[in-house]
Amino acid sequence: MTSKISLSAFRGIALATASLLASTSATIATAQGAPIVKPGAPGKPTRVLTAEEATRLAATSYAPGDVSFMQGMIVHHQQAVDMAALVKGRTNNPDVVAVAGRINAGQADEMKFMREWLEARGEPLEMAGMGHAHHSMMGMASPAQMAELAAASSTAFDRLFLQLMIAHHRGALDMVSDLHRTPGTAYDPVMFQFTNDVVSDQRAEIERMNKLLAGLSSDPRATLAAGFRDAGEAISNLRHLAALPKPAGFFDPANPAGLQPLKPKKEAAKVDAADPHAGHAMPAKAEAAKGAPPPDPRDEEKEEEKPQFGERGSLLDFANTDMAFSGDLLVAGNYHGFNAYRLGADGMPQLVSSIVCPGGQGDVSIVGDLLIMSVEEQRGRIDCGLEGTDGKVDSERFRGVRIFDISDITRPRQVGQVQTCRGSHTHSVVSADSNRIVIYNSGTSYVRGAEELAGCFSNAGDETALFSIDVIEIPVANPAAARIVDRPRVFAKDGQIAGLWRGGDHGEGTQDTSDTNQCHDITVFPAKNLAAGACSGNGIILDISDPLKPKRIDDVTDKGFAYWHSATFNNDGTKVLFTDEWGGGGRPRCQAGDPMNWGANAFYAIEDGKLVHHGSYKLPAPQSDKENCVAHNGSIIPVPGRDIFVQAWYQGGISVIDFTDPDNIHEIAYFDRGPVDKDQMVVGGYWSAYWYKGRIYGTEITRGIDIFALEPSEFLSAEEIAAAEAAIYPGDIFNPQAQTQVIWPKEALDRLEASRKGG
């Protein structure tokens, strides 16, 4: 285990380096005979340089970016010390006092090092033109926030202190990231080591503060115990009817939770006598800033070494994914294939068959006797084999859309395939009749080469497989003849196929949004001739009156979205809800200190064909750093006259929200479990949560399938639940990314209306 270089050692090395550079410039100056010139801008004169000036300009030991970083970080650190100084007299929470003590001691010493680094190079301590605009730096609290913190006390102070300090520390991480991305900066090994130590220290402190902040929450979901089958649970206004484990063949019996293997412990590294840093003692703690609490002596104790786990995925993946329903049939997709269930009169599923056909991600749709399945991973095979594929080109590789005949659900047969350039991440059934099925295919993976599939190119130009979707036609009588009939450029604008968001952030303090070169989900609403696309960097709506020729009619972006993931209309098609999959679904993005508008939902009204933003919503319960959590798939619960949505949040559980008033969105029910494991973050939790015929079904990635019923509450009456249970889905079908406009029997509406009038 490598130890850090102490700050006293940093200072000694930095001062020696600066002195050496100063002594060599004069020697070089005497050896220069030919003129040295520096041209100016066009129209400006050329300037003759002295050898000493040229030497200074040619110095590479540090860059202007290093100087501005140090100047800015001193200011940044000072605010953290100022915030820590406010702790005294405002809280007696020992954990918050300990945080302030660590910040005061650590950041004061780092500021001393940064000042000495600048002074040794003759650089000013303050950035030119900074003035009083310090609060605009990454993560820094505004004057109003500092005043609010100073006026707070007790638990209110603790909560605000931790929220502001987490944002502050993340700002420091962003500053280091920006520095390292700038060519020529942090060239000096001492400075590079210093910036890396800043990152490791700030990350460790963020982890501690997130745990403390979650502990301040009164929400029972905040601190649930971990466990695969015995995790803690919290439930509100739902009834948990059943938890079905994964069927045999869809988990590893030796590792049912899908845990990563433990890395063997390495022997303690021996100190090398030749190491110039060997034997350096840690410097004494810098003098505490006036008014700040002392460091907590408990922090001097050696922290228990955390276990380390493998980082590579296995050949087989058993993650549960999306669901489709048809009559009494439920099909649950999986990276390993799919499982089919029959629903009893009470909505309880009974397994009827398990189909092994790996390839991920296994999203499914049902149309009559045909089942359509998305396949995207490189390991997918034409023959559903388990052995995977090899190399850049493999004739057995399959990436695209599979078609199965499920007329006998116990013996499904693969009857068609459509290979695509980027595979199939998701698909949407746009139209279906007795003759043909039309689907939109969205691939989000890499573009395979033309040597494996003709016509596939990732390079720029009109032939690229990027910046389009696939329109696929499936003849019902001959699914083997299914084919791509068009690749519409739905992102084109002003004559450019890459016409929408080009990637990057939206300004200081905003999210870094993916570029728009594909859609993740396209939710179609044929009854309204509309589709809503969640397309990485944009949310779009499409006119699908001609299913083969979708046309974009509006597009929006959001400063808080990282990756536009999915879309859901309300039942009358006047609103659309978009989700942001910040972190890609595999990261803990619901921690107490995470921004509440990142990894959230955004709600838009559709007015005259335009998307008009209203509100946003994010799961209010803080989750741990061992729980991947972000907004994911859900569906409308069809309560007449209201817009109710049930949604999966991975390991954040299931949440039911009311967005009837899109400016006042609130939660009305939930279910959550603790993390799969206490020591490592396993990608788990709910992939999808859907309402179907009076029940909520949730595919739990790691554990299986859960079934819930709504309970009457102050938010939802028994009559409203009964009306939702009576809703009729045209065709008696529910497919992901495909909405049908539900209707209700007259008697159900009459009973509901009477109850709302007090009858």
C-alpha positions in Angstrom: 0.0 0.0 0.0 1.6 3.3 -1.1 1.7 6.1 1.4 1.1 9.7 0.5 4.0 12.2 0.3 3.7 14.5 3.3 3.0 18.2 2.7 6.3 19.1 4.4 8.1 16.9 1.8 6.0 18.6 -1.0 7.2 22.0 0.2 10.8 21.0 0.3 10.8 19.5 -3.2 8.8 22.4 -4.7 11.1 25.1 -3.3 14.3 23.2 -4.5 12.8 22.9 -8.0 12.0 26.6 -8.2 15.5 27.6 -7.1 17.1 25.3 -9.7 15.1 26.8 -12.5 16.1 30.3 -11.5 19.8 29.5 -11.4 19.8 27.9 -14.9 18.2 30.8 -16.9 21.3 33.1 -16.5 23.6 30.4 -17.8 21.5 29.7 -20.8 21.2 33.4 -21.6 25.0 33.8 -22.1 25.1 31.1 -24.7 22.5 32.6 -27.1 23.9 34.6 -30.1 21.2 34.5 -32.8 18.1 36.8 -32.4 15.0 35.3 -30.8 11.7 36.8 -32.0 8.1 36.4 -31.2 5.6 37.4 -33.9 2.3 39.1 -32.9 -1.2 38.8 -34.1 -1.8 39.8 -37.8 -1.0 43.4 -38.3 1.0 43.6 -35.1 4.8 44.0 -35.0 7.3 41.2 -34.2 9.0 41.5 -30.8 12.6 40.7 -30.2 13.1 38.6 -27.0 16.1 38.5 -24.8 17.6 35.1 -24.1 16.3 35.3 -20.5 12.8 36.1 -21.7 12.9 33.2 -24.2 14.1 30.9 -21.4 11.2 31.9 -19.2 8.7 31.4 -22.0 10.2 27.9 -22.7 9.9 26.7 -19.1 7.7 23.6 -18.8 7.9 23.0 -15.1 4.5 24.5 -14.6 1.7 26.0 -16.7 -0.5 29.0 -16.3 -3.3 26.6 -15.5 -1.4 25.3 -12.5 -1.1 28.9 -11.2 -4.8 29.7 -11.6 -5.7 26.3 -10.1 -3.6 27.0 -7.0 -5.0 30.5 -6.7 -8.5 29.3 -7.0 -8.1 26.4 -4.7 -6.8 28.6 -1.9 -10.0 30.6 -2.1 -12.0 27.4 -2.3 -10.3 25.9 0.7 -10.7 29.1 2.7 -14.5 29.0 2.4 -14.5 25.4 3.7 -12.5 26.6 6.7 -14.9 29.5 7.2 -17.8 27.0 7.1 -16.1 24.8 9.6 -15.6 27.7 11.9 -19.4 28.2 12.1 -19.8 24.8 13.8 -18.8 26.0 17.2 -21.9 27.2 19.1 -24.4 26.0 16.6 -24.3 22.2 17.0 -23.1 19.6 19.4 -23.4 16.7 17.0 -20.1 14.9 17.6 -19.9 13.6 14.0 -20.4 17.1 12.5 -17.8 18.5 14.9 -15.4 15.8 13.8 -16.0 16.7 10.1 -15.3 20.3 10.8 -12.1 19.4 12.7 -10.8 17.4 9.8 -11.6 20.1 7.3 -10.0 22.8 9.5 -6.8 20.9 10.0 -6.4 19.4 6.5 -7.4 22.3 4.4 -5.4 24.9 6.4 -2.2 22.8 5.9 -3.0 22.4 2.2 -3.5 26.2 1.8 -0.1 26.8 3.4 1.5 24.4 0.8 -0.3 26.1 -2.1 0.8 29.6 -1.0 4.4 28.5 -0.7 4.2 26.8 -4.1 3.1 30.1 -5.7 5.6 32.3 -3.7 8.5 30.0 -4.7 7.6 30.7 -8.4 7.1 34.4 -8.0 3.4 34.1 -8.8 0.7 36.2 -7.1 -1.4 34.6 -4.4 -4.6 36.0 -5.8 -6.1 35.5 -9.2 -6.3 38.7 -11.3 -9.8 40.0 -11.7 -11.3 37.6 -9.1 -12.7 40.4 -7.0 -15.6 39.3 -4.9 -16.9 36.7 -7.3 -15.4 33.8 -5.3 -18.8 32.2 -4.7 -19.2 31.5 -8.4 -16.4 29.0 -8.3 -17.2 25.3 -8.5 -19.3 24.1 -5.6 -18.8 27.2 -3.5 -21.7 28.5 -1.3 -23.3 31.8 -2.2 -23.3 34.7 0.3 -27.0 34.0 0.9 -26.2 30.4 1.7 -23.4 31.3 4.0 -25.7 33.7 5.8 -28.4 31.0 6.1 -25.9 28.6 7.5 -24.7 31.2 10.1 -28.3 31.7 11.2 -29.1 28.0 11.6 -28.6 25.8 14.6 -29.0 22.2 15.8 -30.2 19.7 13.3 -31.1 22.4 10.7 -27.5 23.5 10.9 -26.2 20.0 10.6 -28.3 19.3 7.5 -27.4 22.5 5.7 -23.7 22.3 6.7 -23.4 18.8 5.3 -25.3 19.7 2.1 -23.2 22.7 1.4 -19.9 21.0 2.3 -20.7 18.0 0.1 -21.3 20.3 -2.9 -18.2 22.2 -1.9 -16.0 19.1 -1.9 -17.5 18.0 -5.2 -16.6 21.4 -6.6 -13.0 20.7 -5.6 -13.1 17.4 -7.5 -14.4 19.2 -10.6 -11.5 21.7 -10.3 -8.9 18.9 -10.3 -10.7 17.2 -13.1 -10.6 20.3 -15.2 -6.9 20.8 -14.4 -6.0 17.3 -15.4 -7.9 17.7 -18.7 -5.9 20.8 -19.7 -2.7 19.8 -21.7 0.6 20.6 -19.9 -0.8 21.1 -16.4 0.3 19.1 -13.3 3.5 18.2 -15.2 5.4 18.6 -11.9 5.2 15.2 -10.2 4.9 17.0 -6.8 1.9 18.9 -7.9 0.3 15.9 -9.6 0.6 13.9 -6.4 -0.8 16.8 -4.5 -3.9 17.1 -6.7 -4.4 13.3 -6.6 -4.3 13.4 -2.8 -6.9 16.2 -2.8 -9.1 13.9 -4.8 -8.7 10.9 -2.5 -9.2 13.0 0.7 -12.2 14.9 -0.6 -13.9 11.7 -1.9 -13.4 10.0 1.5 -14.9 13.0 3.2 -17.9 13.1 0.8 -18.5 9.4 1.6 -18.5 10.1 5.4 -20.7 13.2 5.0 -23.3 11.4 2.8 -23.7 8.8 5.5 -24.1 11.4 8.2 -26.7 13.4 6.1 -28.7 10.2 5.4 -28.7 9.5 9.1 -30.4 12.9 9.7 -33.3 11.8 7.4 -36.6 10.7 9.1 -37.5 8.6 6.1 -37.5 4.9 7.0 -35.9 4.1 3.6 -32.7 6.0 4.5 -30.9 3.4 6.6 -32.2 0.0 5.7 -30.1 -3.0 6.5 -28.3 -4.8 3.7 -29.0 -8.4 2.6 -29.8 -10.5 -0.4 -32.8 -12.3 1.1 -33.0 -10.7 4.5 -32.6 -7.0 3.7 -34.5 -4.4 5.7 -37.8 -3.2 4.1 -39.9 -0.1 4.2 -43.4 0.2 2.8 -46.1 2.8 2.6 -49.6 2.7 1.1 -48.8 -0.6 -0.7 -49.4 -4.2 0.2 -46.6 -6.6 -0.7 -48.3 -9.7 -2.1 -45.4 -11.9 -3.2 -41.7 -12.1 -3.9 -40.8 -14.6 -6.6 -37.2 -15.7 -6.7 -35.5 -16.2 -10.1 -36.1 -19.6 -11.7 -33.5 -22.3 -11.9 -31.0 -21.6 -14.7 -31.2 -17.9 -14.2 -28.8 -17.5 -11.4 -25.5 -19.0 -10.3 -26.3 -21.4 -7.4 -22.8 -20.7 -6.0 -23.3 -16.9 -6.2 -27.1 -16.1 -6.4 -26.6 -12.5 -5.5 -24.1 -12.0 -8.3 -21.4 -10.7 -6.0 -18.0 -9.8 -7.4 -15.2 -12.1 -6.2 -13.0 -10.8 -3.3 -9.5 -9.8 -4.3 -6.7 -11.6 -2.4 -5.0 -9.4 0.2 -1.5 -8.2 -0.9 1.4 -8.4 1.5 2.3 -5.1 3.1 4.8 -3.4 0.8 8.3 -3.1 2.1 9.9 0.3 2.3 12.5 0.8 -0.3 15.6 2.5 1.0 16.2 4.0 -2.5 12.7 5.7 -2.3 13.4 9.4 -1.8 10.1 9.6 0.1 10.7 6.7 2.4 10.8 7.6 6.1 9.1 11.0 5.6 7.1 11.7 8.7 3.7 13.3 8.4 3.9 17.0 9.2 2.4 18.4 12.4 -1.2 19.6 11.9 -1.4 23.2 10.9 -2.6 25.6 13.4 -6.4 25.6 13.6 -8.2 28.6 12.1 -9.6 30.9 14.8 -12.9 29.8 16.0 -12.8 26.4 14.3 -13.1 23.2 16.4 -10.0 21.0 16.9 -9.7 17.8 14.9 -11.4 14.8 16.5 -8.7 12.6 18.1 -10.7 9.5 17.0 -9.5 10.4 13.4 -5.9 9.5 14.4 -7.0 5.8 14.7 -6.1 3.6 11.8 -9.2 3.0 9.7 -10.1 -0.6 9.0 -8.9 -1.7 5.6 -11.9 -2.2 3.3 -12.2 -5.4 1.3 -11.4 -5.1 -2.5 -13.5 -6.8 -5.1 -13.1 -7.9 -8.7 -14.1 -5.4 -11.4 -14.6 -7.6 -14.5 -18.0 -9.0 -15.6 -18.5 -12.8 -16.1 -19.4 -14.4 -19.5 -23.0 -14.9 -18.3 -25.3 -12.2 -16.9 -28.6 -13.0 -15.2 -30.1 -9.5 -14.7 -33.8 -9.3 -14.9 -35.0 -6.5 -17.3 -38.3 -5.4 -18.8 -41.7 -7.0 -18.8 -44.6 -7.4 -21.3 -48.2 -8.6 -20.7 -50.8 -10.1 -23.0 -54.0 -11.4 -21.4 -53.0 -13.7 -18.6 -49.4 -14.0 -19.9 -46.5 -12.2 -18.3 -43.0 -12.4 -19.9 -40.0 -11.1 -18.0 -36.9 -10.3 -20.0 -33.4 -11.1 -18.7 -29.9 -10.8 -20.0 -29.9 -14.6 -20.2 -33.2 -15.0 -22.1 -36.8 -14.7 -20.7 -39.2 -16.3 -18.3 -43.0 -16.8 -19.0 -45.7 -16.8 -16.3 -49.4 -17.3 -16.3 -51.3 -14.8 -14.1 -54.0 -16.3 -11.8 -57.3 -14.5 -11.1 -55.6 -12.8 -8.1 -52.8 -11.6 -10.4 -50.2 -14.0 -8.9 -47.7 -15.4 -11.5 -47.0 -19.0 -12.0 -43.9 -20.0 -14.0 -44.7 -21.9 -17.2 -41.4 -21.8 -19.1 -37.8 -20.5 -19.0 -36.1 -19.7 -22.3 -32.3 -19.5 -22.3 -31.0 -17.2 -25.0 -28.3 -14.8 -23.8 -27.3 -11.5 -25.4 -28.7 -8.7 -23.2 -30.5 -6.7 -22.5 -33.5 -8.9 -23.3 -36.3 -6.3 -23.4 -39.5 -7.9 -24.7 -42.8 -7.1 -26.5 -45.8 -9.4 -27.3 -47.9 -9.1 -30.5 -50.4 -12.0 -30.9 -48.3 -15.2 -31.1 -45.1 -13.4 -31.6 -42.6 -12.2 -29.0 -39.9 -9.6 -30.0 -36.7 -9.4 -28.0 -33.9 -6.8 -28.0 -30.3 -8.1 -28.2 -27.3 -5.7 -28.0 -24.3 -7.3 -26.4 -21.3 -8.6 -28.4 -21.7 -12.1 -26.9 -25.1 -12.7 -28.4 -25.2 -15.6 -30.9 -27.6 -16.5 -33.8 -28.2 -19.9 -32.2 -28.8 -18.6 -28.6 -25.6 -20.3 -27.6 -24.0 -19.7 -24.2 -20.3 -19.8 -25.4 -20.3 -16.2 -26.6 -18.4 -14.9 -29.6 -14.8 -14.1 -30.5 -13.0 -11.2 -32.1 -14.0 -8.1 -33.9 -15.8 -10.2 -36.6 -17.7 -13.3 -35.9 -20.2 -14.9 -38.3 -22.1 -16.4 -35.4 -22.6 -13.0 -33.6 -26.1 -11.7 -33.3 -27.0 -8.1 -32.3 -30.4 -6.8 -33.2 -34.1 -8.0 -32.8 -35.1 -11.6 -32.3 -38.6 -12.9 -33.1 -40.1 -15.9 -31.4 -43.3 -17.8 -32.1 -44.9 -18.3 -28.7 -48.1 -20.0 -29.8 -46.9 -22.7 -27.5 -45.4 -20.7 -24.7 -43.8 -23.8 -23.2 -41.8 -24.4 -26.5 -41.0 -21.0 -28.1 -39.3 -21.1 -31.5 -37.0 -18.5 -32.9 -38.6 -17.6 -36.3 -36.9 -14.4 -37.3 -34.0 -12.1 -36.8 -33.0 -8.6 -37.9 -29.3 -7.8 -37.5 -28.6 -4.1 -36.8 -25.5 -1.9 -36.8 -25.8 -1.0 -33.1 -27.8 -3.9 -31.8 -31.1 -3.4 -30.0 -31.2 -1.8 -26.6 -34.9 -1.2 -26.7 -37.7 -1.4 -29.3 -41.2 -0.1 -29.6 -44.2 -1.6 -31.3 -45.6 1.3 -33.4 -48.4 -0.5 -35.3 -49.6 -4.1 -35.7 -52.4 -5.7 -37.7 -53.0 -9.2 -39.1 -50.4 -8.5 -41.9 -47.5 -6.7 -40.5 -45.8 -5.3 -37.3 -43.8 -2.1 -37.4 -41.3 -1.4 -34.7 -38.8 1.4 -33.9 -35.4 0.0 -32.8 -33.0 1.9 -30.7 -29.4 0.8 -30.5 -27.1 2.5 -28.0 -23.9 0.3 -28.2 -20.9 0.5 -30.5 -21.4 0.5 -34.3 -20.1 -2.8 -35.6 -17.8 -2.8 -38.7 -19.0 -3.2 -42.3 -16.8 -6.4 -42.4 -19.3 -8.0 -40.0 -22.5 -6.4 -41.2 -22.6 -4.6 -44.6 -23.6 -0.9 -44.5 -22.5 -0.3 -40.9 -20.1 2.7 -40.4 -19.4 4.8 -37.4 -17.5 7.5 -39.2 -19.0 10.9 -39.9 -21.0 11.4 -43.1 -24.4 10.5 -44.5 -23.6 6.8 -44.4 -23.0 6.7 -40.6 -25.1 4.4 -38.4 -25.2 7.2 -35.8 -27.9 9.9 -35.6 -30.8 7.6 -36.7 -33.3 5.0 -35.5 -34.2 1.8 -37.3 -37.7 1.3 -38.7 -38.3 -2.5 -38.9 -41.2 -4.2 -40.7 -42.2 -7.8 -39.6 -44.5 -9.7 -41.9 -46.8 -11.6 -39.5 -47.1 -14.6 -41.9 -43.4 -14.8 -42.5 -41.3 -13.3 -39.7 -38.1 -14.6 -41.2 -38.6 -11.9 -43.9 -38.4 -9.1 -41.3 -36.1 -6.3 -42.3 -35.1 -2.7 -41.8 -37.1 -0.5 -44.2 -35.7 2.9 -43.2 -33.3 4.7 -40.9 -34.8 8.1 -40.5 -32.6 11.0 -39.4 -34.9 12.2 -36.6 -32.2 14.4 -35.1 -31.6 16.4 -38.3 -31.8 20.2 -38.2 -30.7 22.9 -40.6 -29.4 20.3 -43.1 -27.2 18.5 -40.5 -27.9 15.0 -39.4 -26.3 15.8 -36.0 -28.7 18.7 -35.5 -29.5 18.4 -31.8 -27.4 18.5 -28.5 -23.7 18.0 -29.3 -22.7 17.0 -25.7 -21.2 18.9 -22.8 -22.5 21.0 -20.0 -24.8 24.0 -20.1 -22.7 26.4 -18.1 -21.3 26.6 -14.6 -23.1 24.3 -12.1 -25.0 22.4 -14.8 -25.0 18.7 -15.8 -22.7 17.3 -18.5 -25.3 16.0 -21.0 -24.6 13.2 -23.5 -24.6 14.1 -27.2 -27.7 13.1 -29.2 -26.7 10.4 -31.6 -29.3 7.8 -30.6 -32.5 7.3 -28.6 -32.6 5.1 -25.5 -36.3 4.7 -25.5 -39.1 5.8 -27.9 -42.5 5.6 -26.3 -45.2 5.4 -28.9 -48.8 6.5 -28.4 -50.6 5.4 -31.6 -54.0 6.6 -30.5 -52.6 10.1 -30.4 -50.2 9.7 -33.4 -47.4 10.7 -31.1 -44.2 9.3 -29.9 -41.8 10.7 -27.2 -38.1 9.9 -27.6 -35.7 10.0 -24.7 -32.6 10.5 -26.9 -29.5 10.8 -24.7 -29.0 14.5 -25.0 -32.6 15.6 -25.8 -36.2 14.8 -25.2 -38.2 14.9 -28.5 -41.7 14.3 -29.7 -42.5 12.7 -33.0 -45.5 12.7 -35.4 -46.1 9.0 -36.2 -49.3 9.3 -38.2 -47.2 7.5 -40.9 -45.5 4.8 -38.8 -42.8 4.3 -41.5 -41.9 8.0 -41.6 -41.7 9.5 -38.1 -41.2 13.3 -38.1 -39.8 15.3 -35.2 -42.1 18.1 -34.2 -40.2 19.4 -31.1 -37.1 18.9 -29.0 -35.9 20.1 -25.6 -32.8 19.7 -23.4 -32.4 20.1 -19.7 -29.6 21.6 -17.7 -30.0 18.9 -15.0 -30.1 15.9 -17.3 -27.1 13.7 -18.0 -28.8 11.0 -20.2 -32.4 11.2 -21.4 -33.6 7.6 -20.7 -37.3 7.0 -21.0 -40.6 8.7 -21.6 -44.2 8.2 -20.5 -47.4 10.0 -21.6 -50.4 10.6 -19.3 -53.5 8.9 -20.5 -54.9 11.7 -22.6 -51.5 12.5 -24.2 -51.3 16.1 -22.9 -48.2 15.6 -20.7 -45.1 13.6 -21.0 -42.7 12.5 -18.3 -39.0 12.1 -19.1 -36.4 10.3 -16.9 -32.7 11.0 -16.5 -30.4 8.0 -16.1 -27.5 9.9 -14.5 -24.6 7.5 -14.1 -26.1 4.9 -16.5 -28.0 2.9 -13.8 -24.9 1.4 -12.2 -24.0 4.2 -9.8 -25.3 5.4 -6.4 -27.0 8.6 -7.6 -29.6 9.0 -4.8 -27.2 9.7 -1.9 -28.1 12.4 0.5 -25.7 15.0 -1.0 -26.7 14.4 -4.6 -28.5 17.2 -6.5 -32.2 16.7 -6.4 -32.6 17.8 -10.1 -30.0 15.3 -11.4 -31.1 11.7 -12.0 -34.7 12.8 -11.7 -37.9 13.1 -13.7 -38.9 16.2 -15.8 -42.5 16.9 -16.6 -43.6 18.6 -19.7 -47.0 19.7 -21.0 -47.6 19.4 -24.8 -49.1 22.7 -25.9 -49.7 23.3 -29.6 -47.1 20.6 -30.5 -44.5 22.1 -28.2 -42.9 20.7 -25.0 -43.4 23.2 -22.1 -41.4 22.4 -18.9 -43.2 22.4 -15.6 -41.9 20.4 -12.7 -39.3 17.8 -11.7 -39.2 15.0 -9.1 -36.6 12.8 -7.6 -36.9 10.1 -5.1 -36.9 11.9 -1.7 -35.4 9.1 0.4 -31.5 9.1 0.6 -29.9 5.9 -0.4 -26.4 4.5 0.5 -23.3 4.3 -1.5 -23.9 0.6 -1.9 -27.2 1.1 -3.8 -27.3 2.0 -7.5 -30.2 4.4 -7.8 -31.6 6.7 -10.4 -34.8 7.3 -12.3 -35.9 4.3 -14.4 -38.9 2.6 -16.0 -42.5 3.0 -14.9 -46.1 3.3 -16.1 -49.4 5.2 -15.6 -51.8 3.9 -12.9 -55.1 4.6 -14.6 -57.1 6.6 -12.0 -59.8 8.6 -13.9 -59.1 12.3 -13.8 -55.7 12.0 -12.2 -52.1 11.4 -13.4 -50.5 8.7 -11.2 -47.2 7.1 -12.1 -45.5 4.1 -10.6 -41.7 4.0 -11.1 -38.7 1.9 -10.5 -35.6 3.5 -9.0 -33.2 0.5 -9.1 -32.1 0.0 -5.4 -34.0 3.1 -4.5 -37.1 0.8 -4.7 -40.5 1.6 -6.1 -42.2 5.0 -5.8 -45.8 6.0 -6.7 -46.2 9.7 -7.5 -49.0 12.1 -8.4 -48.3 14.6 -11.2 -51.8 15.7 -11.9 -50.5 19.2 -11.1 -47.1 19.0 -12.8 -45.9 22.0 -10.7 -46.7 20.2 -7.5 -45.5 16.6 -7.8 -45.6 14.5 -4.7 -45.1 10.9 -3.6 -48.1 8.8 -2.4 -46.7 5.3 -1.9 -43.4 3.4 -1.9 -41.5 0.2 -1.2 -37.8 -0.2 -0.7 -35.2 -2.8 0.4 -31.8 -2.3 1.8 -28.7 -2.9 -0.4 -28.0 -6.3 -1.8 -24.7 -6.4 0.1 -23.1 -4.3 2.8 -19.6 -4.3 1.5 -19.9 -3.9 -2.3 -22.3 -2.3 -4.6 -24.1 -4.9 -6.7 -26.1 -3.6 -9.6 -29.6 -4.6 -8.4 -33.0 -3.2 -7.5 -36.0 -2.6 -9.7 -35.5 -2.4 -13.5 -39.2 -1.8 -14.2 -42.4 -1.3 -12.2 -45.7 -1.5 -14.1 -49.4 -1.5 -13.3 -51.4 -4.3 -15.0 -54.9 -5.3 -14.2 -54.9 -4.1 -10.6 -51.4 -5.1 -9.6 -48.0 -3.6 -9.6 -45.2 -5.9 -10.9 -41.6 -5.1 -10.4 -38.7 -6.9 -12.0 -35.9 -6.9 -9.4 -32.6 -7.3 -11.2 -30.9 -9.5 -8.7 -33.7 -11.0 -6.5 -36.6 -11.9 -8.8 -40.2 -10.4 -9.3 -42.3 -8.6 -6.7 -46.1 -8.1 -6.8 -47.9 -5.3 -5.0 -51.4 -3.9 -4.5 -52.3 -0.3 -3.7 -53.8 0.4 -0.3 -56.3 3.2 0.3 -54.8 6.3 1.9 -55.2 10.0 2.3 -53.7 10.3 -1.2 -55.8 7.7 -3.0 -59.3 6.5 -2.1 -60.6 2.9 -2.3 -63.0 4.0 -5.1 -60.1 5.4 -7.1 -58.1 2.2 -6.7 -61.2 0.2 -7.8 -61.6 2.4 -10.9 -58.0 1.8 -11.8 -58.4 -1.9 -11.3 -61.4 -1.8 -13.7 -59.5 0.0 -16.5 -59.7 -1.7 -19.9 -56.5 -1.9 -22.1 -57.4 -2.1 -25.8 -56.2 -5.5 -27.0 -55.7 -6.7 -23.4 -52.0 -6.0 -23.8 -49.2 -3.9 -22.2 -45.8 -3.5 -23.9 -42.9 -1.4 -22.7 -42.5 1.9 -24.7 -46.0 1.4 -26.2 -49.0 3.2 -24.6 -52.6 2.5 -25.2 -55.3 4.9 -24.1 -57.3 3.1 -21.4 -61.0 3.4 -20.9 -63.3 2.6 -18.0 -66.7 0.8 -17.7 -69.5 3.3 -17.1 -70.4 1.8 -13.8 -66.9 2.2 -12.4 -66.9 5.9 -13.4 -70.3 6.4 -11.9 -69.2 4.9 -8.6 -66.1 7.0 -8.5 -68.0 10.2 -9.3 -70.5 9.5 -6.6 -67.7 8.9 -4.0 -66.0 12.1 -5.0 -69.3 13.9 -4.4 -69.6 12.3 -1.0 -72.1 9.7 -2.0 
